Amino acid sequence: MMNMVKGVMVGMLAGACLGYAGKSAADENPKIRKKISRAKRTMNDVADTAKYMFK
């Protein structure tokens, strides 16, 4: 049980670090901001498709 909690915490920490790095990069470069918004849209479409498949 403790190993699972440690794994979840490491994953959350890694996600927070990547999110901060991505935000600071997007603030500096408008091209990266456009790519990030396109990636978000694509992931949203994938999630919607997965939800539809499991209905």
C-alpha positions in Angstrom: 0.0 0.0 0.0 2.8 2.4 0.9 4.6 1.8 -2.4 1.4 2.7 -4.3 1.1 6.0 -2.3 4.7 6.8 -3.1 4.2 6.1 -6.8 1.1 8.3 -6.9 3.0 11.1 -5.2 6.0 10.8 -7.5 3.6 10.9 -10.5 1.9 14.0 -9.2 5.2 15.7 -8.5 6.5 14.9 -12.0 3.2 16.2 -13.6 3.4 19.4 -11.6 7.0 20.0 -12.7 6.2 19.3 -16.4 3.1 21.5 -16.2 5.2 24.4 -14.8 7.9 24.0 -17.4 5.3 23.8 -20.2 3.5 26.9 -18.9 6.7 28.9 -18.7 7.7 27.8 -22.2 4.3 28.7 -23.6 4.5 32.1 -22.1 7.7 32.8 -23.9 6.9 31.3 -27.3 3.5 31.8 -29.1 4.2 28.8 -31.4 4.4 26.5 -28.5 1.2 27.9 -27.1 -0.5 27.0 -30.4 0.9 23.5 -30.4 -0.3 23.0 -26.8 -3.8 24.1 -27.6 -3.9 21.7 -30.6 -2.6 18.8 -28.4 -5.3 19.6 -25.8 -8.0 19.5 -28.5 -6.7 16.2 -29.8 -6.6 14.6 -26.3 -10.2 15.9 -25.7 -11.3 14.2 -29.0 -9.6 10.9 -28.0 -11.3 11.0 -24.6 -14.7 11.6 -26.2 -14.1 8.7 -28.5 -13.1 6.4 -25.7 -16.2 7.4 -23.7 -18.4 6.7 -26.7 -16.8 3.3 -27.3 -17.5 2.2 -23.7 -21.1 3.2 -23.8 
